[in-house]
Amino acid sequence: MKRNKLLEKIGFRYLVNLKSKEIHRVSFLKESCNLSVMVHAFYAPKLLVLILLRYGFNGCCHCYTSKNNES
Ligand SMILES: [Zn+2]
C-alpha cells in the first residue's frame, strides 16, 4: 500500500496489517516493515490499536517494539 499523509496528519498514526496481525507506527516505519508489499492493511487511530493489541495483534518488531511480544 501507499502512505496517506492526510490521514496521518489527522491522527491515524498506525497501520494495521490484517494478514500478519501486526501493527506499525507510521512515525517509526523502517524499510524492513515492507509497506510496499502490504495488501490487507489499513490506517487506525491509537484507540483502535490498543483494542486490537488485546485481541491477538502484535506490535511490529521494527517500528513498534514496545508492543512486540516476541522481543
Ligand atoms: Zn513496522
N, CA, C, O and the ligand as a Tripos MOL2 file, in Angstrom:
@<TRIPOS>MOLECULE
protein
  285   283    72     0     0
PROTEIN
NO_CHARGES

@<TRIPOS>ATOM
      1 N           0.8300   -1.2010    0.0000 N.3       1 MET1
      2 CA          0.0000    0.0000    0.0000 C.3       1 MET1
      3 C           0.8640    1.2500    0.0000 C.2       1 MET1
      4 O           2.0750    1.1910    0.2080 O.2       1 MET1
      5 N           0.2120    2.3840   -0.2390 N.am      2 LYS2
      6 CA          0.9380    3.6490   -0.2250 C.3       2 LYS2
      7 C           0.5590    4.4490    1.0110 C.2       2 LYS2
      8 O          -0.5380    4.2930    1.5480 O.2       2 LYS2
      9 N           1.4670    5.3030    1.4600 N.am      3 ARG3
     10 CA          1.1600    6.1230    2.6290 C.3       3 ARG3
     11 C           0.1860    7.2210    2.2590 C.2       3 ARG3
     12 O           0.1910    7.7350    1.1400 O.2       3 ARG3
     13 N          -0.6540    7.5720    3.2270 N.am      4 ASN4
     14 CA         -1.6360    8.6300    3.0400 C.3       4 ASN4
     15 C          -1.3470    9.7190    4.0790 C.2       4 ASN4
     16 O          -1.7530    9.6270    5.2370 O.2       4 ASN4
     17 N          -0.6270   10.7570    3.6190 N.am      5 LYS5
     18 CA         -0.1510   11.7980    4.5280 C.3       5 LYS5
     19 C          -1.3090   12.5460    5.1990 C.2       5 LYS5
     20 O          -1.1820   13.0020    6.3350 O.2       5 LYS5
     21 N          -2.4260   12.6660    4.4960 N.am      6 LEU6
     22 CA         -3.5680   13.3750    5.0720 C.3       6 LEU6
     23 C          -4.1110   12.6210    6.2830 C.2       6 LEU6
     24 O          -4.3230   13.2050    7.3450 O.2       6 LEU6
     25 N          -4.3310   11.3270    6.1110 N.am      7 LEU7
     26 CA         -4.8120   10.5120    7.2380 C.3       7 LEU7
     27 C          -3.8320   10.5560    8.3990 C.2       7 LEU7
     28 O          -4.2380   10.6080    9.5600 O.2       7 LEU7
     29 N          -2.5470   10.5340    8.0870 N.am      8 GLU8
     30 CA         -1.5400   10.5710    9.1440 C.3       8 GLU8
     31 C          -1.6180   11.8960    9.8990 C.2       8 GLU8
     32 O          -1.4380   11.9440   11.1150 O.2       8 GLU8
     33 N          -1.8890   12.9680    9.1560 N.am      9 LYS9
     34 CA         -1.9580   14.3030    9.7450 C.3       9 LYS9
     35 C          -3.1410   14.4460   10.7000 C.2       9 LYS9
     36 O          -3.0500   15.1370   11.7140 O.2       9 LYS9
     37 N          -4.2560   13.7830   10.3660 N.am     10 ILE10
     38 CA         -5.4280   13.9430   11.2280 C.3      10 ILE10
     39 C          -5.4980   12.9030   12.3500 C.2      10 ILE10
     40 O          -6.5270   12.7620   13.0100 O.2      10 ILE10
     41 N          -4.4040   12.1840   12.5570 N.am     11 GLY11
     42 CA         -4.3410   11.3570   13.7520 C.3      11 GLY11
     43 C          -4.3240    9.8560   13.5580 C.2      11 GLY11
     44 O          -4.2630    9.1080   14.5340 O.2      11 GLY11
     45 N          -4.3770    9.4030   12.3210 N.am     12 PHE12
     46 CA         -4.2940    7.9640   12.0860 C.3      12 PHE12
     47 C          -2.8160    7.6050   11.9680 C.2      12 PHE12
     48 O          -2.2570    7.5940   10.8710 O.2      12 PHE12
     49 N          -2.1930    7.3130   13.1000 N.am     13 ARG13
     50 CA         -0.7450    7.1670   13.1680 C.3      13 ARG13
     51 C          -0.2720    5.7190   13.1390 C.2      13 ARG13
     52 O           0.9110    5.4410   13.3370 O.2      13 ARG13
     53 N          -1.1880    4.8140   12.8940 N.am     14 TYR14
     54 CA         -0.8310    3.3880   12.9130 C.3      14 TYR14
     55 C          -1.3300    2.6820   11.6630 C.2      14 TYR14
     56 O          -2.3500    3.0610   11.0870 O.2      14 TYR14
     57 N          -0.6020    1.6530   11.2500 N.am     15 LEU15
     58 CA         -1.0030    0.8300   10.1170 C.3      15 LEU15
     59 C          -1.2270   -0.5950   10.6090 C.2      15 LEU15
     60 O          -0.3340   -1.2180   11.1830 O.2      15 LEU15
     61 N          -2.4180   -1.0900   10.3780 N.am     16 VAL16
     62 CA         -2.7620   -2.4320   10.8320 C.3      16 VAL16
     63 C          -2.7110   -3.3870    9.6420 C.2      16 VAL16
     64 O          -3.4070   -3.1940    8.6450 O.2      16 VAL16
     65 N          -1.8780   -4.4170    9.7630 N.am     17 ASN17
     66 CA         -1.7840   -5.4290    8.7180 C.3      17 ASN17
     67 C          -2.6590   -6.6190    9.1320 C.2      17 ASN17
     68 O          -2.3240   -7.3490   10.0650 O.2      17 ASN17
     69 N          -3.7600   -6.8020    8.4440 N.am     18 LEU18
     70 CA         -4.7090   -7.8520    8.8210 C.3      18 LEU18
     71 C          -4.1700   -9.2450    8.5530 C.2      18 LEU18
     72 O          -4.5250  -10.2010    9.2420 O.2      18 LEU18
     73 N          -3.3190   -9.3520    7.5610 N.am     19 LYS19
     74 CA         -2.8000  -10.6610    7.1980 C.3      19 LYS19
     75 C          -1.8140  -11.1880    8.2400 C.2      19 LYS19
     76 O          -1.9060  -12.3380    8.6690 O.2      19 LYS19
     77 N          -0.8670  -10.3300    8.6420 N.am     20 SER20
     78 CA          0.1510  -10.7590    9.6110 C.3      20 SER20
     79 C          -0.2630  -10.4390   11.0450 C.2      20 SER20
     80 O           0.4020  -10.8510   11.9950 O.2      20 SER20
     81 N          -1.3720   -9.6970   11.1980 N.am     21 LYS21
     82 CA         -1.8330   -9.2390   12.5230 C.3      21 LYS21
     83 C          -0.7590   -8.4160   13.2210 C.2      21 LYS21
     84 O          -0.5790   -8.5060   14.4360 O.2      21 LYS21
     85 N          -0.0450   -7.6080   12.4310 N.am     22 GLU22
     86 CA          0.9780   -6.7440   13.0040 C.3      22 GLU22
     87 C           0.5770   -5.2850   12.8630 C.2      22 GLU22
     88 O          -0.0780   -4.8890   11.8990 O.2      22 GLU22
     89 N           0.9870   -4.4950   13.8500 N.am     23 ILE23
     90 CA          0.6700   -3.0760   13.8360 C.3      23 ILE23
     91 C           1.9510   -2.2690   13.7260 C.2      23 ILE23
     92 O           2.9080   -2.4990   14.4660 O.2      23 ILE23
     93 N           1.9620   -1.3090   12.7850 N.am     24 HIS24
     94 CA          3.1370   -0.4630   12.5560 C.3      24 HIS24
     95 C           2.8310    0.9670   12.9790 C.2      24 HIS24
     96 O           1.6870    1.4160   12.9000 O.2      24 HIS24
     97 N           3.8650    1.6810   13.4300 N.am     25 ARG25
     98 CA          3.7180    3.1020   13.7710 C.3      25 ARG25
     99 C           4.2930    3.9160   12.6230 C.2      25 ARG25
    100 O           5.4660    3.7650   12.2810 O.2      25 ARG25
    101 N           3.4860    4.7680   12.0310 N.am     26 VAL26
    102 CA          3.9440    5.4890   10.8360 C.3      26 VAL26
    103 C           5.1750    6.3520   11.1000 C.2      26 VAL26
    104 O           6.0030    6.5210   10.2040 O.2      26 VAL26
    105 N           5.3150    6.8990   12.2980 N.am     27 SER27
    106 CA          6.4560    7.7660   12.5860 C.3      27 SER27
    107 C           7.7640    7.0080   12.6780 C.2      27 SER27
    108 O           8.8360    7.6100   12.6140 O.2      27 SER27
    109 N           7.6910    5.6870   12.8290 N.am     28 PHE28
    110 CA          8.9070    4.9010   13.0120 C.3      28 PHE28
    111 C           9.0940    3.8340   11.9390 C.2      28 PHE28
    112 O           9.9280    2.9410   12.0920 O.2      28 PHE28
    113 N           8.3280    3.9200   10.8580 N.am     29 LEU29
    114 CA          8.3970    2.9150    9.7930 C.3      29 LEU29
    115 C           9.8100    2.7180    9.2840 C.2      29 LEU29
    116 O          10.5510    3.6830    9.0950 O.2      29 LEU29
    117 N          10.1870    1.4580    9.0600 N.am     30 LYS30
    118 CA         11.5150    1.1320    8.5310 C.3      30 LYS30
    119 C          11.3510    0.4380    7.1760 C.2      30 LYS30
    120 O          10.2690   -0.0250    6.8180 O.2      30 LYS30
    121 N          12.4490    0.3840    6.4470 N.am     31 GLU31
    122 CA         12.4580   -0.3720    5.1800 C.3      31 GLU31
    123 C          11.9420   -1.7890    5.4060 C.2      31 GLU31
    124 O          11.1550   -2.3230    4.6240 O.2      31 GLU31
    125 N          12.4150   -2.3810    6.5100 N.am     32 SER32
    126 CA         12.0890   -3.7750    6.8010 C.3      32 SER32
    127 C          10.6200   -4.0110    7.1490 C.2      32 SER32
    128 O          10.1930   -5.1600    7.2590 O.2      32 SER32
    129 N           9.8450   -2.9480    7.3230 N.am     33 CYS33
    130 CA          8.3990   -3.1130    7.5480 C.3      33 CYS33
    131 C           7.7040   -3.5330    6.2560 C.2      33 CYS33
    132 O           6.5910   -4.0580    6.2890 O.2      33 CYS33
    133 N           8.3550   -3.3050    5.1250 N.am     34 ASN34
    134 CA          7.8360   -3.7120    3.8120 C.3      34 ASN34
    135 C           6.4320   -3.1860    3.4960 C.2      34 ASN34
    136 O           5.5560   -3.9200    3.0390 O.2      34 ASN34
    137 N           6.2580   -1.9220    3.7500 N.am     35 LEU35
    138 CA          4.9590   -1.2890    3.4920 C.3      35 LEU35
    139 C           4.4780   -1.5040    2.0590 C.2      35 LEU35
    140 O           3.2860   -1.6850    1.8110 O.2      35 LEU35
    141 N           5.4280   -1.4800    1.1220 N.am     36 SER36
    142 CA          5.0470   -1.5750   -0.2870 C.3      36 SER36
    143 C           4.3970   -2.9110   -0.6570 C.2      36 SER36
    144 O           3.6410   -2.9830   -1.6250 O.2      36 SER36
    145 N           4.6870   -3.9660    0.1090 N.am     37 VAL37
    146 CA          4.0870   -5.2610   -0.2270 C.3      37 VAL37
    147 C           2.8470   -5.5880    0.6120 C.2      37 VAL37
    148 O           2.2340   -6.6430    0.4460 O.2      37 VAL37
    149 N           2.4920   -4.6780    1.5040 N.am     38 MET38
    150 CA          1.2800   -4.9080    2.3100 C.3      38 MET38
    151 C           0.0380   -4.7250    1.4660 C.2      38 MET38
    152 O          -0.0990   -3.7350    0.7480 O.2      38 MET38
    153 N          -0.8650   -5.6830    1.5560 N.am     39 VAL39
    154 CA         -2.1040   -5.5740    0.7810 C.3      39 VAL39
    155 C          -3.3110   -5.3790    1.6940 C.2      39 VAL39
    156 O          -4.1320   -4.4890    1.4700 O.2      39 VAL39
    157 N          -3.4090   -6.2150    2.7200 N.am     40 HIS40
    158 CA         -4.5640   -6.1390    3.6060 C.3      40 HIS40
    159 C          -4.2290   -5.2980    4.8300 C.2      40 HIS40
    160 O          -4.1530   -5.7990    5.9520 O.2      40 HIS40
    161 N          -4.0310   -3.9920    4.5820 N.am     41 ALA41
    162 CA         -3.6510   -3.1020    5.6760 C.3      41 ALA41
    163 C          -4.5030   -1.8450    5.6440 C.2      41 ALA41
    164 O          -4.9600   -1.4160    4.5850 O.2      41 ALA41
    165 N          -4.7120   -1.2590    6.8190 N.am     42 PHE42
    166 CA         -5.4900   -0.0180    6.8770 C.3      42 PHE42
    167 C          -4.9700    0.8820    7.9890 C.2      42 PHE42
    168 O          -4.2990    0.4220    8.9130 O.2      42 PHE42
    169 N          -5.2860    2.1700    7.8900 N.am     43 TYR43
    170 CA         -4.8900    3.1410    8.8970 C.3      43 TYR43
    171 C          -5.8180    3.0560   10.1100 C.2      43 TYR43
    172 O          -7.0210    2.8390    9.9640 O.2      43 TYR43
    173 N          -5.2590    3.2260   11.2930 N.am     44 ALA44
    174 CA         -6.0670    3.1930   12.5000 C.3      44 ALA44
    175 C          -5.5680    4.2200   13.5050 C.2      44 ALA44
    176 O          -4.3780    4.5290   13.5470 O.2      44 ALA44
    177 N          -6.4880    4.7520   14.3190 N.am     45 PRO45
    178 CA         -6.0830    5.6610   15.3970 C.3      45 PRO45
    179 C          -5.6550    4.8470   16.6140 C.2      45 PRO45
    180 O          -5.9280    3.6490   16.6960 O.2      45 PRO45
    181 N          -4.9840    5.5030   17.5590 N.am     46 LYS46
    182 CA         -4.4280    4.8240   18.7300 C.3      46 LYS46
    183 C          -5.4630    4.0020   19.5030 C.2      46 LYS46
    184 O          -5.1810    2.8750   19.9100 O.2      46 LYS46
    185 N          -6.6320    4.5500   19.7010 N.am     47 LEU47
    186 CA         -7.6530    3.8540   20.4940 C.3      47 LEU47
    187 C          -7.9630    2.4760   19.9270 C.2      47 LEU47
    188 O          -8.0460    1.4950   20.6660 O.2      47 LEU47
    189 N          -8.1320    2.4090   18.6250 N.am     48 LEU48
    190 CA         -8.4270    1.1180   17.9860 C.3      48 LEU48
    191 C          -7.2350    0.1650   18.1170 C.2      48 LEU48
    192 O          -7.4040   -1.0360   18.3260 O.2      48 LEU48
    193 N          -6.0310    0.7250   17.9890 N.am     49 VAL49
    194 CA         -4.8220   -0.0910   18.0940 C.3      49 VAL49
    195 C          -4.7270   -0.7430   19.4740 C.2      49 VAL49
    196 O          -4.3730   -1.9160   19.5870 O.2      49 VAL49
    197 N          -5.0430    0.0170   20.5180 N.am     50 LEU50
    198 CA         -4.9770   -0.5310   21.8700 C.3      50 LEU50
    199 C          -5.9550   -1.6910   22.0320 C.2      50 LEU50
    200 O          -5.6530   -2.6660   22.7190 O.2      50 LEU50
    201 N          -7.1040   -1.5910   21.4140 N.am     51 ILE51
    202 CA         -8.0850   -2.6820   21.4650 C.3      51 ILE51
    203 C          -7.5640   -3.8970   20.7010 C.2      51 ILE51
    204 O          -7.6110   -5.0190   21.2060 O.2      51 ILE51
    205 N          -7.0650   -3.6730   19.4810 N.am     52 LEU52
    206 CA         -6.5700   -4.7810   18.6600 C.3      52 LEU52
    207 C          -5.4300   -5.5390   19.3600 C.2      52 LEU52
    208 O          -5.3340   -6.7620   19.2560 O.2      52 LEU52
    209 N          -4.5710   -4.7970   20.0710 N.am     53 LEU53
    210 CA         -3.4530   -5.4320   20.7620 C.3      53 LEU53
    211 C          -3.9440   -6.4190   21.8190 C.2      53 LEU53
    212 O          -3.2590   -7.3900   22.1420 O.2      53 LEU53
    213 N          -5.1150   -6.1660   22.3430 N.am     54 ARG54
    214 CA         -5.6940   -7.0750   23.3430 C.3      54 ARG54
    215 C          -6.3050   -8.3070   22.6870 C.2      54 ARG54
    216 O          -6.5440   -9.3190   23.3460 O.2      54 ARG54
    217 N          -6.5540   -8.2120   21.3910 N.am     55 TYR55
    218 CA         -7.2090   -9.3100   20.6970 C.3      55 TYR55
    219 C          -6.2840  -10.0370   19.7270 C.2      55 TYR55
    220 O          -6.7020  -10.4410   18.6420 O.2      55 TYR55
    221 N          -5.0340  -10.1980   20.1230 N.am     56 GLY56
    222 CA         -4.1340  -11.0520   19.3560 C.3      56 GLY56
    223 C          -3.2440  -10.3600   18.3470 C.2      56 GLY56
    224 O          -2.4190  -11.0170   17.7110 O.2      56 GLY56
    225 N          -3.3860   -9.0360   18.1760 N.am     57 PHE57
    226 CA         -2.4840   -8.3320   17.2650 C.3      57 PHE57
    227 C          -1.1750   -8.0470   17.9950 C.2      57 PHE57
    228 O          -1.1310   -7.9950   19.2240 O.2      57 PHE57
    229 N          -0.1060   -7.8620   17.2110 N.am     58 ASN58
    230 CA          1.2250   -7.7010   17.7770 C.3      58 ASN58
    231 C           1.8830   -6.4540   17.2060 C.2      58 ASN58
    232 O           1.6750   -6.1130   16.0410 O.2      58 ASN58
    233 N           2.6810   -5.7700   18.0290 N.am     59 GLY59
    234 CA          3.4250   -4.6290   17.5200 C.3      59 GLY59
    235 C           4.5500   -5.0980   16.6100 C.2      59 GLY59
    236 O           5.1650   -6.1340   16.8670 O.2      59 GLY59
    237 N           4.8250   -4.3510   15.5530 N.am     60 CYS60
    238 CA          5.8920   -4.7000   14.6130 C.3      60 CYS60
    239 C           7.2390   -4.7110   15.3430 C.2      60 CYS60
    240 O           7.4970   -3.8530   16.1870 O.2      60 CYS60
    241 N           8.0910   -5.6790   15.0170 N.am     61 CYS61
    242 CA          9.3840   -5.7890   15.7130 C.3      61 CYS61
    243 C          10.3790   -4.7470   15.2160 C.2      61 CYS61
    244 O          11.4740   -4.6390   15.7680 O.2      61 CYS61
    245 N          10.0240   -3.9690   14.1770 N.am     62 HIS62
    246 CA         10.9330   -2.9370   13.6740 C.3      62 HIS62
    247 C          10.5120   -1.5380   14.1210 C.2      62 HIS62
    248 O          11.3650   -0.7080   14.4320 O.2      62 HIS62
    249 N           9.2110   -1.2710   14.1560 N.am     63 CYS63
    250 CA          8.7750    0.1100   14.4140 C.3      63 CYS63
    251 C           7.8740    0.2560   15.6380 C.2      63 CYS63
    252 O           7.5350    1.3760   16.0210 O.2      63 CYS63
    253 N           7.4840   -0.8480   16.2520 N.am     64 TYR64
    254 CA          6.5920   -0.7490   17.4250 C.3      64 TYR64
    255 C           7.0270   -1.7720   18.4720 C.2      64 TYR64
    256 O           6.2270   -2.5730   18.9570 O.2      64 TYR64
    257 N           8.3160   -1.7210   18.8070 N.am     65 THR65
    258 CA          8.9140   -2.7380   19.6700 C.3      65 THR65
    259 C           8.3060   -2.7610   21.0780 C.2      65 THR65
    260 O           8.2920   -3.8040   21.7320 O.2      65 THR65
    261 N           7.8050   -1.6100   21.5400 N.am     66 SER66
    262 CA          7.2540   -1.5890   22.8960 C.3      66 SER66
    263 C           6.0360   -2.4920   23.0320 C.2      66 SER66
    264 O           5.6820   -2.9040   24.1370 O.2      66 SER66
    265 N           5.3890   -2.8030   21.8930 N.am     67 LYS67
    266 CA          4.2110   -3.6750   21.9370 C.3      67 LYS67
    267 C           4.4610   -5.0030   21.2110 C.2      67 LYS67
    268 O           3.5260   -5.7430   20.9060 O.2      67 LYS67
    269 N           5.7470   -5.2920   20.9380 N.am     68 ASN68
    270 CA          6.0580   -6.5520   20.2620 C.3      68 ASN68
    271 C           6.2690   -7.6390   21.3080 C.2      68 ASN68
    272 O           7.1460   -7.5220   22.1640 O.2      68 ASN68
    273 N           5.4680   -8.6930   21.2380 N.am     69 ASN69
    274 CA          5.5670   -9.7090   22.2910 C.3      69 ASN69
    275 C           6.5880  -10.8040   21.9940 C.2      69 ASN69
    276 O           6.6230  -11.8280   22.6760 O.2      69 ASN69
    277 N           7.4110  -10.5870   20.9830 N.am     70 GLU70
    278 CA          8.4610  -11.5670   20.6910 C.3      70 GLU70
    279 C           9.8490  -11.0060   20.9860 C.2      70 GLU70
    280 O          10.8420  -11.7290   20.9000 O.2      70 GLU70
    281 N           9.9220   -9.7270   21.3330 N.am     71 SER71
    282 CA         11.2470   -9.1510   21.5900 C.3      71 SER71
    283 C          11.4870   -8.9660   23.0860 C.2      71 SER71
    284 O          12.5500   -8.4930   23.4870 O.2      71 SER71
    285 ZN          6.8410   -1.8550   11.2370 Zn       72 ZN72
@<TRIPOS>BOND
     1     1     2 1
     2     2     3 1
     3     3     4 2
     4     3     5 am
     5     5     6 1
     6     6     7 1
     7     7     8 2
     8     7     9 am
     9     9    10 1
    10    10    11 1
    11    11    12 2
    12    11    13 am
    13    13    14 1
    14    14    15 1
    15    15    16 2
    16    15    17 am
    17    17    18 1
    18    18    19 1
    19    19    20 2
    20    19    21 am
    21    21    22 1
    22    22    23 1
    23    23    24 2
    24    23    25 am
    25    25    26 1
    26    26    27 1
    27    27    28 2
    28    27    29 am
    29    29    30 1
    30    30    31 1
    31    31    32 2
    32    31    33 am
    33    33    34 1
    34    34    35 1
    35    35    36 2
    36    35    37 am
    37    37    38 1
    38    38    39 1
    39    39    40 2
    40    39    41 am
    41    41    42 1
    42    42    43 1
    43    43    44 2
    44    43    45 am
    45    45    46 1
    46    46    47 1
    47    47    48 2
    48    47    49 am
    49    49    50 1
    50    50    51 1
    51    51    52 2
    52    51    53 am
    53    53    54 1
    54    54    55 1
    55    55    56 2
    56    55    57 am
    57    57    58 1
    58    58    59 1
    59    59    60 2
    60    59    61 am
    61    61    62 1
    62    62    63 1
    63    63    64 2
    64    63    65 am
    65    65    66 1
    66    66    67 1
    67    67    68 2
    68    67    69 am
    69    69    70 1
    70    70    71 1
    71    71    72 2
    72    71    73 am
    73    73    74 1
    74    74    75 1
    75    75    76 2
    76    75    77 am
    77    77    78 1
    78    78    79 1
    79    79    80 2
    80    79    81 am
    81    81    82 1
    82    82    83 1
    83    83    84 2
    84    83    85 am
    85    85    86 1
    86    86    87 1
    87    87    88 2
    88    87    89 am
    89    89    90 1
    90    90    91 1
    91    91    92 2
    92    91    93 am
    93    93    94 1
    94    94    95 1
    95    95    96 2
    96    95    97 am
    97    97    98 1
    98    98    99 1
    99    99   100 2
   100    99   101 am
   101   101   102 1
   102   102   103 1
   103   103   104 2
   104   103   105 am
   105   105   106 1
   106   106   107 1
   107   107   108 2
   108   107   109 am
   109   109   110 1
   110   110   111 1
   111   111   112 2
   112   111   113 am
   113   113   114 1
   114   114   115 1
   115   115   116 2
   116   115   117 am
   117   117   118 1
   118   118   119 1
   119   119   120 2
   120   119   121 am
   121   121   122 1
   122   122   123 1
   123   123   124 2
   124   123   125 am
   125   125   126 1
   126   126   127 1
   127   127   128 2
   128   127   129 am
   129   129   130 1
   130   130   131 1
   131   131   132 2
   132   131   133 am
   133   133   134 1
   134   134   135 1
   135   135   136 2
   136   135   137 am
   137   137   138 1
   138   138   139 1
   139   139   140 2
   140   139   141 am
   141   141   142 1
   142   142   143 1
   143   143   144 2
   144   143   145 am
   145   145   146 1
   146   146   147 1
   147   147   148 2
   148   147   149 am
   149   149   150 1
   150   150   151 1
   151   151   152 2
   152   151   153 am
   153   153   154 1
   154   154   155 1
   155   155   156 2
   156   155   157 am
   157   157   158 1
   158   158   159 1
   159   159   160 2
   160   159   161 am
   161   161   162 1
   162   162   163 1
   163   163   164 2
   164   163   165 am
   165   165   166 1
   166   166   167 1
   167   167   168 2
   168   167   169 am
   169   169   170 1
   170   170   171 1
   171   171   172 2
   172   171   173 am
   173   173   174 1
   174   174   175 1
   175   175   176 2
   176   175   177 am
   177   177   178 1
   178   178   179 1
   179   179   180 2
   180   179   181 am
   181   181   182 1
   182   182   183 1
   183   183   184 2
   184   183   185 am
   185   185   186 1
   186   186   187 1
   187   187   188 2
   188   187   189 am
   189   189   190 1
   190   190   191 1
   191   191   192 2
   192   191   193 am
   193   193   194 1
   194   194   195 1
   195   195   196 2
   196   195   197 am
   197   197   198 1
   198   198   199 1
   199   199   200 2
   200   199   201 am
   201   201   202 1
   202   202   203 1
   203   203   204 2
   204   203   205 am
   205   205   206 1
   206   206   207 1
   207   207   208 2
   208   207   209 am
   209   209   210 1
   210   210   211 1
   211   211   212 2
   212   211   213 am
   213   213   214 1
   214   214   215 1
   215   215   216 2
   216   215   217 am
   217   217   218 1
   218   218   219 1
   219   219   220 2
   220   219   221 am
   221   221   222 1
   222   222   223 1
   223   223   224 2
   224   223   225 am
   225   225   226 1
   226   226   227 1
   227   227   228 2
   228   227   229 am
   229   229   230 1
   230   230   231 1
   231   231   232 2
   232   231   233 am
   233   233   234 1
   234   234   235 1
   235   235   236 2
   236   235   237 am
   237   237   238 1
   238   238   239 1
   239   239   240 2
   240   239   241 am
   241   241   242 1
   242   242   243 1
   243   243   244 2
   244   243   245 am
   245   245   246 1
   246   246   247 1
   247   247   248 2
   248   247   249 am
   249   249   250 1
   250   250   251 1
   251   251   252 2
   252   251   253 am
   253   253   254 1
   254   254   255 1
   255   255   256 2
   256   255   257 am
   257   257   258 1
   258   258   259 1
   259   259   260 2
   260   259   261 am
   261   261   262 1
   262   262   263 1
   263   263   264 2
   264   263   265 am
   265   265   266 1
   266   266   267 1
   267   267   268 2
   268   267   269 am
   269   269   270 1
   270   270   271 1
   271   271   272 2
   272   271   273 am
   273   273   274 1
   274   274   275 1
   275   275   276 2
   276   275   277 am
   277   277   278 1
   278   278   279 1
   279   279   280 2
   280   279   281 am
   281   281   282 1
   282   282   283 1
   283   283   284 2
@<TRIPOS>SUBSTRUCTURE
     1 MET1         2 RESIDUE 1 A MET
     2 LYS2         6 RESIDUE 1 A LYS
     3 ARG3        10 RESIDUE 1 A ARG
     4 ASN4        14 RESIDUE 1 A ASN
     5 LYS5        18 RESIDUE 1 A LYS
     6 LEU6        22 RESIDUE 1 A LEU
     7 LEU7        26 RESIDUE 1 A LEU
     8 GLU8        30 RESIDUE 1 A GLU
     9 LYS9        34 RESIDUE 1 A LYS
    10 ILE10       38 RESIDUE 1 A ILE
    11 GLY11       42 RESIDUE 1 A GLY
    12 PHE12       46 RESIDUE 1 A PHE
    13 ARG13       50 RESIDUE 1 A ARG
    14 TYR14       54 RESIDUE 1 A TYR
    15 LEU15       58 RESIDUE 1 A LEU
    16 VAL16       62 RESIDUE 1 A VAL
    17 ASN17       66 RESIDUE 1 A ASN
    18 LEU18       70 RESIDUE 1 A LEU
    19 LYS19       74 RESIDUE 1 A LYS
    20 SER20       78 RESIDUE 1 A SER
    21 LYS21       82 RESIDUE 1 A LYS
    22 GLU22       86 RESIDUE 1 A GLU
    23 ILE23       90 RESIDUE 1 A ILE
    24 HIS24       94 RESIDUE 1 A HIS
    25 ARG25       98 RESIDUE 1 A ARG
    26 VAL26      102 RESIDUE 1 A VAL
    27 SER27      106 RESIDUE 1 A SER
    28 PHE28      110 RESIDUE 1 A PHE
    29 LEU29      114 RESIDUE 1 A LEU
    30 LYS30      118 RESIDUE 1 A LYS
    31 GLU31      122 RESIDUE 1 A GLU
    32 SER32      126 RESIDUE 1 A SER
    33 CYS33      130 RESIDUE 1 A CYS
    34 ASN34      134 RESIDUE 1 A ASN
    35 LEU35      138 RESIDUE 1 A LEU
    36 SER36      142 RESIDUE 1 A SER
    37 VAL37      146 RESIDUE 1 A VAL
    38 MET38      150 RESIDUE 1 A MET
    39 VAL39      154 RESIDUE 1 A VAL
    40 HIS40      158 RESIDUE 1 A HIS
    41 ALA41      162 RESIDUE 1 A ALA
    42 PHE42      166 RESIDUE 1 A PHE
    43 TYR43      170 RESIDUE 1 A TYR
    44 ALA44      174 RESIDUE 1 A ALA
    45 PRO45      178 RESIDUE 1 A PRO
    46 LYS46      182 RESIDUE 1 A LYS
    47 LEU47      186 RESIDUE 1 A LEU
    48 LEU48      190 RESIDUE 1 A LEU
    49 VAL49      194 RESIDUE 1 A VAL
    50 LEU50      198 RESIDUE 1 A LEU
    51 ILE51      202 RESIDUE 1 A ILE
    52 LEU52      206 RESIDUE 1 A LEU
    53 LEU53      210 RESIDUE 1 A LEU
    54 ARG54      214 RESIDUE 1 A ARG
    55 TYR55      218 RESIDUE 1 A TYR
    56 GLY56      222 RESIDUE 1 A GLY
    57 PHE57      226 RESIDUE 1 A PHE
    58 ASN58      230 RESIDUE 1 A ASN
    59 GLY59      234 RESIDUE 1 A GLY
    60 CYS60      238 RESIDUE 1 A CYS
    61 CYS61      242 RESIDUE 1 A CYS
    62 HIS62      246 RESIDUE 1 A HIS
    63 CYS63      250 RESIDUE 1 A CYS
    64 TYR64      254 RESIDUE 1 A TYR
    65 THR65      258 RESIDUE 1 A THR
    66 SER66      262 RESIDUE 1 A SER
    67 LYS67      266 RESIDUE 1 A LYS
    68 ASN68      270 RESIDUE 1 A ASN
    69 ASN69      274 RESIDUE 1 A ASN
    70 GLU70      278 RESIDUE 1 A GLU
    71 SER71      282 RESIDUE 1 A SER
    72 ZN72       285 GROUP 0 **** ****
